[in-house]
Structure formats: C-alpha cells, structure tokens
Amino acid sequence: MKQYPNYRQTDQIWLREIPEHWDTKKIKYIFSERVEKGYPDEPLLVSSQSMGVIPKEMYANRTVEAQKDFHLLKLVKIGDFVISLRSFQGGIEYAHYQGIISPAYTIMVNKGNIDSAYFRLLAKSSQFIKLLQMCVTGIREGQNIDYKKLKNFSLPIPPRPEQEQIVRFLDWKVSKINRLIEVKKKQIKELCELKKTIVNDAVTHGLHPDVPMKDSGVDWLGEIPAHWTITKLRKILHPFSEKNHPELPLLSVVREQGVVVRDIENKESNHNFIPDDLSGYKMVKKGQFAMNKMKAWQGSYGVSDYTGIVSPAYFIFDVEFDNLEYFHYAIRSKVYVNFFAQASDGIRVGQWDLSMQKMKEIPFIIPPKKEQEEIVAYIPKTFEKYEKAISTLEQEIAFLHELKASLISDVVTGQVDVREMEIPDCEYADEELRAELRGDFYRKMGGEVNEE
C-alpha cells in the first residue's frame, strides 16, 4: 500500500504527522458533552469493548435491580460516544441503543464536523488509545480519563469524501480479516467438539471395543460395558456449605473449564456484580465439586483444583470417589450434561434451575479402577494433537487481530493512502455488528451472552 505524497508535522504528541491536505481540530470543537439526567424509565446500558454501548441485559443477562437513583444516570442516545472508566484500555465506545448509564461516564455528541463511522475506527486505533492513556488520572481502581484534558487535543480530519472512502475501505478489508478469523474460530470449535467426543466415548464405552456390552437402561446412553456398574450421584456427591471465608480467592465456575480463579481486575469479562462483603460466599475446597446450578445444563461445574469462595447460589459437594480426575472427566462429558439438563427446571431459556432431588437420582457409570486409570492416562495423551492444532489456530487468530489493528491505525491516521482503491461490493462481516445482533437475539430469547 502506498503512502500519501506529502505530509506535514502536527503539534500533537500522539500523532506526529498527517497528510498535508488533512485538517486538525480540537475534540471540544468536534463533540459536545451530553449531561442530561432524569430519565429513570430508560433502559440501563453498559459499555463493552467487544460490543459497544448496549442494554445491560444483552451483555450479562442480569435482572436490573430496583434503584432509587436511576434519575441520576446520564442519558445516552444512539450515535453518541461513551468514555467509560476503562476506555484507556480499548478506546471509546459507540452507542447502539438509547438508555442511561453511569454518571461517571462522559457522553460525547458529534456536532457533525466528523463522520461518526470514521471516528469509530479512529477511536479504536492504537494511536488514539495512547492518547487516552495520556489523559488518565487516578491510580488503580480509581483510574479514569480526564475529559477536560482530552478535549483540548486535536484529531486528524480528512476531507469528508476521504473519510467516507476510508470507512468503505476498512469495512471491506476488515470484513475479509473477520471472515478468516471466523473460519479459524469454527475450526477451533470443531476440534473442541472432537475432544468432547473422545471423552464421551471413553467414559461411556471404555477403551476396549471387544468387551461384552449391556443395556444401560437410559435411552440416550445406549449400551455400556457389561462389567461396569451404575450408581446414583447421591451416593457420590454430599452437599457441603461453609461460609465466612472472605479472605480466600474468588473463584468462578465456567462451562469450558470448570472451576477457575476469577480475574477480578478484568472489568470487561468480570461483568457480574461482586459485593463488598464476601462473608456470605460459599467456600470450595480443593477436590470438592462446585456447580453453577442455573447453568448445570450447559456444563458449568467441575472438581476444583483450588480452595476459594464462590457465589452463595452455587452447589458445593464433597466427592466420595477415589479417582477424582476420572470423575471430573466423566461428569463433564456430554452425556452428563444431558443428564443435568433433564434434571433442570424453568421456563426462561438460558437459566434453568437444577433440582437437587432430581440431581441425586442421576445415574453415574463406574468402570473398574484399573480402567479408570487407563482412561485418565488416555485422554490427555489423545488430546495432544488437537491442542497443538488449537494452539496454532489461536496464534493465527491473534496475528489476524494484530494485522487488523495495524491496518486500521495506519489508514485512519493517514499512514496509508486509500483514495484510489477500488472497493468491490461485498457483504461485511463486522464483528461488532455480529456481537450486537447475537446479543439482541439472546435478549429476546431470555438467554445470555456471557459464558459463565
């Protein structure tokens, strides 16, 4: 890609040079600040680096608590830009919906001196994020962007037709990159499904295909090795509940991994509310079984490798089973996810409540101890080739994301001249739009976007 023929220096420390014919203008002359309040009936919004500014229930599927201070929240209209507490990490977010948001956020309204689609791209460029980082005040959790400082910096302003050409070009190129990313994500998903199939076959049929089989008595399970036994989960899992350990690390129970240490510093993924007082949270000891009872039908449970605390709404059990590693593999296999789905009740898609009584009656298939050990050794060894392929795909996805970020930054700041580029008609695979539509679909279905 070629550069512009002539450049000129700017007085902006975040952007040293721009094409000679581009203008610059201070942010305070491009945007006004919206400070309207007093709209308590508007939907509550959240700012997400992956989806922009959207209704809260689309993002985390949480029922909005009744509050007396909704009238103090700021009004956001479609097309506004929102500076959140974490914008310095990922750029300013575009509002897809009208609603209300935290009064700590700054709401920017386009005066019409810049194309909003162009600014959306500029606001996500690495150079602009560096500018935001230069305007941060406070320390640690109190960090925020000082808008009074930010608004006195200038933005590059290409001629309006050129802004529109930049948007068209990046829509085209970014779409192609996004399609590649989606293909690789699909390949990862398929490999993960193959891993699940390996586990499922091993814990339901064993590793020896020639052994005699018998009917399990469960329609969707079919036959199991004749010498294996079947018991009920009530004989293995024994409820445990202990609280008042707020000093322990906070854990989460997630679908893909089971019990993990919760990253409380990551505000983007850590969307569920964490109270100041954690004394009511339940303790989970290493080797115990923890379960998110609202999402057991998805597979959000597992034997914990950690001692910590989890939501008081979770089920915690002592496990009366010698080979915990085998039990963890087996109980998280697809067949048991089906069992837990059958034992869950509710009318709201996405949050079915697991019945403790029904759960106790779930059958658990037990191979002899020697075969349990063989299966535990077989599974990770068989996984190696799949995990290697997944790792390679993840590295390729990371490279594509870096390529996309670099391309956007180079084009929106004038390091690449796209004025004469011919852009074909195409359907755009905009990740942000896809996330928005996905969230809207799940919201309408009463489901959720998050993975926990």
N, C-alpha and C positions, 0 to 999 in steps of 0.2 A: 504494500500500500504506500502511496506517495504522500509526502508532506506538502503543506502549503508553500508557495514560492517565497513568501516574505513573512517574517514575524517581527513583533515588537515586544520590548520588555514591559512588564507591568510593575506597579508598586506594591503588589500583593505577595507576601512571603510564602503563601501556599500555592501560588501559581505564577511561575517566573515569566513565562512568555505565552502570547496568544497570536493567532494570525493577525496580520497588520490591519485588516479591514474590520476586525471584530471590535465591538464596543465593550466597555465595562460599566457597571452601575452598582451602587451600594445596595445591599439587601433591603435596607429600610425604604428605598425608593421603588423596589420591585414588589415587596409584600407589605401588607398592613397586618396588625395583630388583632385577632378576634378575642375579646374578653367577655363576651356575653354569657350571662348565667341566668338561673331562674327557669330552667326547663326540666323539672323533675320527671316528667312523663316520657321524655325521650329515651330511647334505648341506651343502655350503658355500653360504651365502646372500650376496646383495648388496642394498644399499639403493638404490632408484631412485626419483627424484622423479616419474617417469611411471607406474611400475608397483608401487610399494611394495616390500616386502621379499620377494624371490623367489629361487629357486635360481640360482646363478651361470650355469649353462649355458643357462638360459632367456633370460638377458639378453645375454650376449656370445658364447655358443657356444664357449667356450674349455674345453679339457680341463683339469681341475683338476690342477695339478702335485702330485706326492707331496711332502708336507712332514712334518717331524718334530714340528712344534709345533701340529698341529691340536687337540691336547688342551688348548691354552692359549686357544682361541677360546671365545667366550661362547655359551651355549645360548639359542636363541630359540624360543618356542612360538607356535603360531597364536593371533592375537589380541593379541600383545604389540605395543608401540610402540617403535620404534628411533630413537634420536637418533644420526645419523651425523655425520661431520666437516663435511658441507655442509648440515645441516638448517637452519641460519640463513638459507639462500638459498631454501628451498622447503618448510619445515615438517617435522614429524615423520612418519615412515613407518609404515604398518600392516603387520604380518607376515601374509602369506597362507599361509606354509608354516612348518614346523618345521625347524630346522637350526642351524648355527653361523655366527658372524660375528665380525668383527674385535674383539679385546678393547678397542680404543679407543672402541668404541661403547657408549652407555648403553641398557640394555634396561628399559623401563617396563612394569610389570604392573598392570592395572586391578584395584583392590580391590573394585570393584562400586559405588562411590559416584557413578559417572557412566556414562551409556550410551556404549559404545565407538563406535557409529555416529555419535553426536553429537560425540564428541571427535575422531573422524577428520575431520569437517568443520571443527571449531574449529581443529584443528592446522594446517589449510591456509588459514586466514583471514589477511588482510593484517595485522590487529592482532596475532595470535599470532606471526606471523613477525617482526614488530617486537620483540616480547618476546624471542624467541630471539636476535635481533641484539643486544639489550641485555646478553645473557649470554655473549657471545663473548669468549674470551681468546686471547692469542697474536697473531701477525702473519702475514699472507700464508699460506704453505702450512701453517703451524702453528696456524692458527685452529681453535678448537673451542668447543663450548658447555660452560660450567661448570655441570654439573648441580647442584652444591651451592648455586649461586646461583639457578638456575632453580626448584628445588623449593620455594623459600620465597616464590615469587609465587603469587597466588591465581587460580583460574579461576572464571568465572561458572557457576553451577549452577542451571538452571531446574528446576522440579518435573519428576519423571520422565515423566509423561504429556506434558508440554510438550516435553521433549527428543525424545520419540518422534514428536510432531507435527512438530517442526522437521525431523527426518530425513525423514519422509514428504513434507513439502512440498518440501524441497530435492531429494529424489530425483525428484520429479515435474518441477519447474521446470528443474533441471539437465539432466534427460533430454531435455527439449524443446530446450534450447540445444545439447546434444550432437548431437541429430539434425540440427539446422541446420548445425552445424559439419561433420558427416559428409557432408551433401549438397554443401556447398561444396568439401570436400576431393575428393569424387568428381568434381565439375566440373573442378577443377584437374587431376586425373589424366587426365581425358578430353582436356583441352586439351594436356597434355604428350604424350599419345599422338598427337594430330593433328600436333604439331611433329615427332615422330619419323617420322610417315608422310611429311611434306613432305621431310625429309632423305633418307629411304629412296628415295622416288621419284626425287629429283633425282640421287642418286649411282648409281642403277641404270638409269634410263631417260632421264636428261637433261632439258633444258627445252624440247626441240623435238619435239613429238609426231608430226610428219610424216616424220621421217627413217626410212630403211630399218632393219629390225631383223634380228638373227641370234640363233640359239640359243646361250646361254651355256655349255651343257654341264653346268649344275648344275640339278638337278630343282627345288629350291625357289626358284631365282632366275629361271628362265624366260629371256625374250629380253632382249637389251641392244642399244643402237645398233650397227649393223653396222660403223661406222668406229672404235669403241672397241677398245682392246686389253686383253688379260688377261695378267698376270704372276703370279709366286708371291711370297708375303711374304718368302721367304728372300732375294730379290733387293733387297728394300727395307729390311728390318729386320736389323741386325747387332748381335749381343749385345755388351753393354758392362758391365764390372764394375770399379768402383773404390770402395775403402773408405777408412777413416781420415780422415774429414772431420766429426768430431763438432761442429765449430763452426758448421756450416751449419744452417739452419732445418729442422725436422722436417716432412715432407710426408705426405699420405695420398692413396690412390688410391680414389675412391669412384664408385659406379655412376652417379649423376645428373650429376656434374660433371667427372669425370676426376681430374686431379691438382690437389690443393688444399693450402694451408698448413694444417697441423694446429693446432687450438686446444688447446694443452696445459693451458690454465687451466680449461677446461670439463670438470670431473670427471664430469658427467652423461653427456656424449656421448663423452668420451675414455676409454672403458672398457678398451681394450686396453692391456696392460702395456707400459710404457716403461722399459727398463733404464737404470741409472745410467751405464753405459759404452756410448756410441753409436758407438764406433770401428768396430764390425762392420757398421753400417748402410751401405747402398749409396748412392753419390752419383747424383743425377739432375741433368743439366744442362738449362738452358732449351733447348727444341727437341728433346729426346730423348723417346722413347716409354717410358712406365712402365706396368707391368701387374701387378695382383694375380693371380697365376697360379691361385690357388684359386677366384677369383671372376670369371675372364675370361668365363665363360658367362653372367654377369649384365651384363657391360659395364663392369666395374671396370678401366678402362685409359684412356689418352689421351696426347696430346702435352703435355708440361709447359710451362707459362708461367713456371716458377720453377726456380731452382737450389737444391737442398736434398738431404736424405737420406730414404730410405725403408727399410722392413723388408728385411733381407737375404734374405727369402724371395721377394721380387718379381723379375720380369724387367725388365731395362733394355736399351734398344736405341738405337743411332744410327739415324737415319732417312735413307735415301738417296732423297729425294723432294723436288723443288723447292718445291712448294706445300704447306707443312706445314699450313696452315689447311684446305685441301681434304682432305688425308689424314686430319686429325683428325675432320672431319665424316663422311667416308666410313667410316672404320674403326669409329666409334662408332654407326653406323647399325644398324638392326635386323637387316639381312641378315648383317652380320659378327658380330654377337652369336651368331647361329645357327651360323656357321662355327666360332667358338671353342667353342661348346657341343659340336659334333661332334668337336672335337679334344681334349676334356677327358675324363679317365677317373676312375673311382672308384665306390665302392658307397655312400658316405654322401651322402645328399641334402643339398645346400647347400654342400658343399666338394669339388668335383671338381677334380682336379689337371690343369692344362693340360700336354699333352705337347709339348715343344719340337719334336720331329721332325714331329709331325702339324701343328703350327702353321706350320712352314716351308712346308708344301705348300698352305696356304690360298690360293685364287686372289684376286687384287686387280684390280678393274676400273679401267682408266685412260682417262678421256676426254682429248681433245686439251687442251693447256694453256689455250687461249682459253676452252673450255667449263668448265674447272676454275675459272677466274677468274669466269665468269658465275655459276656455281653458288655460289661463295663470296660473291658480292655479293647473289644472290637470297635465300639462306636467312635471313640476319638481317633483311632488309627484310620478308620474308614473316612472320617471327616477331613483328614489332612488335605486330600487333593481338592475337595470342594472349598475348604477355607483358603487354600492358596489361590484358587481361581477367584474367589470373592475378594480377597485382598488386592489382587491385580486389578479387578474391576473398580474397586473403591479408589485406588490410586489414579486410575484413568479418569474417574469422575472428578476427583479433586483437581486434576490437571485441567479438565474442561471448565471447571468453575473458575480457576485462576485465569485461563485463557479468556473467558467471558468478561471477567472483571477488568482485565488488562485492556481488552478491546473497547469496552465501554468508556473507561477512563481516557484512553488515547483519543477517541473520537469526540467526546463531549468537551474536551479541553483543547481541541484543535491541533493535536499532535499528528493527526491523520486527516487528509483531505478526501471527503467522500462526495463532493459536489457533483462530480461527473459519473458517479457509479450508477449503472443501470440496475434497477431493483425489480426482480420478477414478481408477478402476482403469486402470492402463496398464502397458505393458512398458517397463522402464527401460533407457535407452541409457547405461549407466555406462562412461565412457571407461577408468577404471582396471580395471574388470572385463573389458572387452573386451581391453585390453592383456594382462591376466593370461591369459585364455583363448588369445589369439593366441600368447603366449609358450609356453604349455603345449603347444599343437598343434605348434609348430615344434620344441620339445624332443623330443616323441615321434617326430617325423619325422626327427630327427637334423639338423635345419637350424638356422637362426639368426634372431635378432630384429634385430640391428644391420644397418646399410646398407652398411658398407664391404665 
